[in-house]
Amino acid sequence: MTNPESRGETRTFLISVAAELAGMHAQTLRTYDRLGLVRPQRSSGGGRRYSERDVELLREVQRLSQRDGVNLAGIKRIIELTNQVEALQDRLREMAAELEAARSVRRASGPGTALVVWKPRDRRTS
């Protein structure tokens, strides 16, 4: 069975459904959107559309706030740092794949192959 996300399709929920799934009031979701804690997609009419990932993030915001006592500014910073870490991990995976591809090309070219970089001397200093 094909994963809908692999085809660029993701399930989205109206704000009322997302609020129920996250165990919050819809007004709380609007507030979190205004504060930049969660950034739902928008429909052509401007309505908020929450993804499953958004709902999970809302649950995490609620947990951090209620159970761990983190204020909203702290939660926003945690989210920002988490996003940065994920972006860096993605880039690291890309670079590792590029490095492996370069190593494969080098191995395929066989032994004794070398790359020589030559730079002419500056004639004014000789």
Stockholm file with secondary structure:
# STOCKHOLM 1.0

chainA/1-126         MTNPESRGETRTFLISVAAELAGMHAQTLRTYDRLGLVRPQRSSGGGRRYSERDVELLREVQRLSQRDGVNLAGIKRIIELTNQVEALQDRLREMAAELEAARSVRRASGPGTALVVWKPRDRRTS
#=GR chainA/1-126 SS CCCGGGGTCCCEECHHHHHHHHTSCHHHHHHHHHHTSCCCEECTTSCEEEEHHHHHHHHHHHHHHHTSCCCHHHHHHHHHHHHHHHHHHHHHHHHHHHHHHHHHHHHHTCTTCCCCCCCCCCGGGC
#=GC SS_cons         CCCGGGGTCCCEECHHHHHHHHTSCHHHHHHHHHHTSCCCEECTTSCEEEEHHHHHHHHHHHHHHHTSCCCHHHHHHHHHHHHHHHHHHHHHHHHHHHHHHHHHHHHHTCTTCCCCCCCCCCGGGC
//
